[in-house]
């Protein structure tokens, strides 16, 4: 589907220094992850054949294997099943929310600053997410990582690795196929060490820090007081350009 291909292709705009073939394939993986972790609206579900073909064309890797298994399930489900499952695992469960700063800071003043810093990072790189989502929503963070490259672009993912590990554990416990894309993402990041796993266990048992102040700039976005956290409703998907491979290295303003 031409529209979906436009969402997969590297974005146009300000030039980014091209990298080697490995970097290009990594960027493509991150773009596909960004799409597959978005809310499965009508456009995304209609474009499942294009997504499946793009995944099966990837070079062999652990991440490609995870995505191939996931797209087999994704392509076979009725649209209504995909929608309800997505809402159940990502919008109604705090331990698998896709808003990454929540795991590190909870609803505290530090989280407000983390969101602001992340938005400033995007602007400093010359990129405007323009998705209607908070800057820490995982599909948005993945899109930035694909566009900005492994060093600076993937820094937010590395910073929130513990939250990603918790999301994977929660999805695995729920027997959700979405554990596959998160496993694919984790395979691209440095492995979690013993201290990381201990921190994840504490986070799973105790939850993130609680403090219902300091988030005034984000009031009205759907955040609830500590203990009743419900993420914002899904916004329009993050648009991304067509699948021609990451060789086209221009980014969108």
Secondary structure as GFF3:
##gff-version 3
##sequence-region A 1 253
A	DSSP	alpha_helix	2	8	.	.	.	ID=ss1
A	DSSP	alpha_helix	21	36	.	.	.	ID=ss2
A	DSSP	alpha_helix	42	46	.	.	.	ID=ss3
A	DSSP	alpha_helix	48	56	.	.	.	ID=ss4
A	DSSP	alpha_helix	62	76	.	.	.	ID=ss5
A	DSSP	alpha_helix	79	86	.	.	.	ID=ss6
A	DSSP	pi_helix	87	91	.	.	.	ID=ss7
A	DSSP	three_ten_helix	94	96	.	.	.	ID=ss8
A	DSSP	alpha_helix	101	105	.	.	.	ID=ss9
A	DSSP	alpha_helix	109	124	.	.	.	ID=ss10
A	DSSP	alpha_helix	138	148	.	.	.	ID=ss11
A	DSSP	alpha_helix	155	159	.	.	.	ID=ss12
A	DSSP	alpha_helix	161	173	.	.	.	ID=ss13
A	DSSP	alpha_helix	179	188	.	.	.	ID=ss14
A	DSSP	alpha_helix	194	206	.	.	.	ID=ss15
A	DSSP	three_ten_helix	216	218	.	.	.	ID=ss16
###
